Amino acid sequence: MELKKVVQDLKVVENVRLNKRHFILELLAPEKFPLILPGQFVQALVKDSPSTFLRRPFSVHSVDYIKNTLRLLIQIKGEGTRHLAELKTGDELNLIYPLGNSFSLPVTKNVLLVGGGCGVAPLLFLAKFLNQNNIHPTILLGFRTKEEVSEIEDYSRCGKTLVITDDGTEGEKGLVTDHSIFQREQIQFKKIYCCGPDAMMKAVAKIARMHHADCEVSLENTMACGFGVCLCCITPTDKGNERVCVEGPVFNINKLKW
């Protein structure tokens, strides 16, 4: 189904700094949202930033259809995201949205969500969507250190939430695949959703295959246009090279040439 896409100036309702590297923008749309699904993303225009020529892609972190607001979880990486981190209430941000495909609805209730770093961004929206369909997933979130752990209460409202940090300052210690939930002889989950660094997603995909669990990942390839014209975000699949911004960003691991 081809969803309606819009180009709009949204007003900043709130800019919440979570820690030194991450913040959340809450944005108010001027009219009723089109349908937005978990896993989809926006392309944001960074104004008044001389070295930021292209729009920046961000996963939709959550949507409130009553307030007509959406939230973006953003990691500060370069000049563009530093500029966005300085936006204030009342400022405007131009978005193209909703872009890309979405996570599929599982046929099982034994569901695991796995996110690492800023890759957790689309998972809160997905967890809330699953709840609306009477599915309460287990959620495993990986962070570098305790200072970067955030929004755990929000995730916990959606399902059992587990934390692991690289340095062990919160939850268990190690990478997400080091968590004890993966050390069981037979993993109970029949569906796994994953987003984060490529190495992490490939490691989770390997575990999913070993335990015959269906697995979808959200890729974070570099994108320029966001709607399939520039071809800079292609990824190898069983059907040849496909555009992450159009055929993705969500792919079943069985389709990817990993």
C-alpha positions in Angstrom: 0.0 0.0 0.0 1.4 3.4 -1.1 1.0 5.8 1.8 0.5 9.5 1.4 3.7 11.6 1.7 3.8 15.2 2.7 6.3 18.0 2.9 5.5 20.3 5.9 6.9 22.7 8.4 6.3 21.3 11.8 6.7 23.4 15.0 9.0 22.4 17.8 6.9 21.7 20.9 9.8 20.5 23.0 13.5 19.8 22.7 14.5 17.4 25.5 18.2 16.6 26.0 18.5 13.1 27.3 22.3 13.1 27.7 25.4 14.5 26.1 24.8 12.7 22.8 21.1 12.3 22.4 17.9 14.5 22.4 14.3 14.2 21.5 12.4 16.7 19.3 8.6 16.8 19.7 7.1 18.3 16.6 3.5 19.6 16.0 2.1 19.2 12.5 -0.1 21.9 11.0 -2.8 19.4 9.9 -3.9 15.9 10.6 -1.1 13.3 10.1 -1.3 10.8 7.3 -0.9 7.2 8.4 2.5 6.6 9.8 3.7 3.1 10.6 6.5 1.8 12.9 9.8 1.6 11.0 9.1 4.5 8.7 11.3 7.6 8.8 11.4 11.3 7.9 13.8 13.5 6.0 14.6 16.7 7.9 15.8 19.9 6.3 18.6 21.5 8.4 18.3 25.2 7.7 21.1 27.8 8.4 23.8 25.1 8.5 26.3 26.0 5.7 27.9 22.5 5.5 24.6 20.5 5.7 23.5 20.3 2.1 21.3 17.2 2.2 18.3 16.3 4.4 18.9 14.1 7.3 16.9 10.8 7.8 15.5 10.0 11.3 13.3 7.1 12.4 9.9 8.1 13.8 10.3 7.5 17.6 6.5 7.9 18.4 3.3 9.4 17.1 0.4 11.0 19.0 -2.6 11.3 16.7 -4.6 13.1 19.3 -2.1 15.9 19.9 -0.9 15.6 16.3 2.7 15.4 17.3 5.6 13.1 16.5 8.9 12.6 18.3 12.3 12.0 16.8 15.2 10.6 18.8 18.4 12.1 17.5 22.1 11.4 18.1 24.5 14.3 17.8 27.1 13.3 15.2 28.0 16.4 13.2 27.1 20.0 12.4 23.6 19.1 11.1 22.5 17.3 14.2 24.2 19.8 16.5 22.1 22.5 14.8 19.0 20.5 15.4 19.9 20.1 19.0 19.8 23.9 19.3 16.2 24.2 18.1 13.8 25.9 20.5 10.1 25.8 21.2 8.3 27.5 18.4 11.0 27.0 15.8 10.0 25.2 12.6 11.5 22.0 11.0 10.7 21.0 7.5 10.0 17.3 7.0 9.2 14.9 4.2 7.3 12.0 5.6 6.3 9.2 6.1 9.1 7.5 4.1 10.1 3.8 3.6 8.3 0.6 4.5 7.4 -0.6 8.0 7.8 -3.5 10.3 5.3 -6.3 9.8 2.7 -7.4 12.4 3.8 -10.7 13.8 1.6 -13.9 13.8 3.0 -14.8 17.2 3.0 -13.2 20.7 6.5 -14.5 21.5 8.2 -11.3 20.3 11.6 -9.7 21.1 12.7 -6.2 20.2 16.5 -5.5 20.2 18.0 -2.1 19.9 21.5 -0.7 20.3 22.6 2.9 20.7 20.5 5.3 18.7 19.1 2.2 16.9 16.5 2.1 19.6 14.8 5.0 17.9 12.0 3.1 16.0 11.4 0.5 18.7 9.3 2.6 21.1 6.8 3.3 18.3 6.8 -0.4 17.4 6.3 -1.5 21.0 3.3 0.8 21.3 1.9 -0.5 18.0 2.3 -4.1 19.2 0.5 -3.2 22.4 -2.4 -1.9 20.4 -2.6 -5.4 18.8 -2.5 -7.1 22.2 1.1 -8.1 22.0 3.5 -7.3 24.9 7.0 -7.9 23.7 10.2 -8.4 25.6 12.5 -5.4 24.9 16.3 -5.6 25.1 18.1 -2.3 24.9 21.9 -1.8 24.6 23.8 1.3 25.6 27.4 2.3 26.0 27.1 3.3 29.6 24.6 4.2 32.3 24.5 7.9 31.4 23.0 7.0 28.0 20.2 4.8 29.4 16.9 6.6 28.9 13.1 6.2 28.5 13.1 2.9 30.3 9.8 3.7 32.0 8.2 4.3 28.6 9.5 0.9 27.2 8.5 -0.9 30.4 4.9 0.2 29.9 4.9 -1.8 26.7 6.6 -5.0 27.8 9.4 -6.6 29.9 12.4 -4.3 29.4 16.0 -5.5 29.8 19.1 -3.3 29.7 22.8 -4.1 28.9 25.7 -1.6 28.8 29.1 -2.0 27.4 30.7 -1.2 30.7 28.2 -2.9 33.0 27.2 0.3 34.8 23.5 -0.5 34.2 21.9 -3.9 33.7 24.2 -6.6 32.4 27.6 -6.0 30.9 28.6 -6.5 27.3 27.1 -6.2 23.9 23.4 -7.0 23.3 24.2 -10.5 22.1 26.1 -11.1 25.4 22.9 -10.7 27.4 21.8 -13.8 29.3 18.5 -13.9 27.4 20.6 -15.1 24.4 22.5 -17.7 26.4 19.6 -20.1 26.8 19.9 -23.4 25.0 16.6 -22.7 23.1 15.4 -19.1 22.7 11.7 -18.9 23.1 11.1 -16.0 20.7 9.5 -16.7 17.4 9.8 -13.1 16.1 12.7 -10.7 16.5 12.8 -7.1 15.5 16.2 -5.4 15.5 17.8 -2.0 14.9 21.2 -0.6 15.6 24.8 -0.8 14.2 25.3 -3.3 11.3 27.6 -5.6 13.3 25.0 -5.8 16.1 22.1 -6.6 13.7 24.2 -9.2 11.9 25.0 -10.9 15.2 21.3 -10.9 16.2 20.4 -12.2 12.8 22.8 -15.1 13.2 21.2 -16.0 16.5 17.7 -15.8 15.0 18.7 -18.2 12.2 20.2 -20.6 14.7 17.0 -20.7 16.6 14.6 -20.6 13.6 13.1 -17.3 14.7 11.8 -14.9 12.0 13.7 -11.7 12.1 13.3 -8.2 10.7 16.0 -5.5 10.8 15.9 -1.8 10.1 19.0 -0.7 8.1 20.7 2.7 8.6 22.4 3.2 5.3 23.4 6.7 4.3 20.5 8.4 2.5 20.4 11.6 0.4 17.0 11.9 -1.1 14.9 9.5 0.9 12.6 8.5 -1.9 14.6 6.3 -4.3 16.1 8.7 -6.8 19.8 9.1 -5.9 20.5 5.3 -5.4 23.1 6.0 -2.8 21.5 3.7 -0.1 21.3 0.5 -2.0 21.8 -2.9 -0.3 22.3 -6.4 -1.8 19.3 -8.6 -1.5 18.0 -11.8 -3.0 16.4 -9.7 -5.7 19.6 -7.7 -6.5 20.4 -4.3 -5.2 17.4 -2.6 -3.5 16.9 0.9 -2.2 16.9 1.1 1.6 14.8 4.3 1.5 12.0 2.7 -0.6 12.2 -1.1 -0.4 13.4 -0.7 3.2 14.5 0.4 5.7 13.0 -2.7 7.2 14.1 -6.0 5.7 13.6 -9.6 6.6 17.0 -11.1 7.2 16.2 -14.0 4.8 16.1 -11.4 2.0 19.5 -9.8 2.8 22.8 -11.0 1.4 24.4 -11.2 4.8 
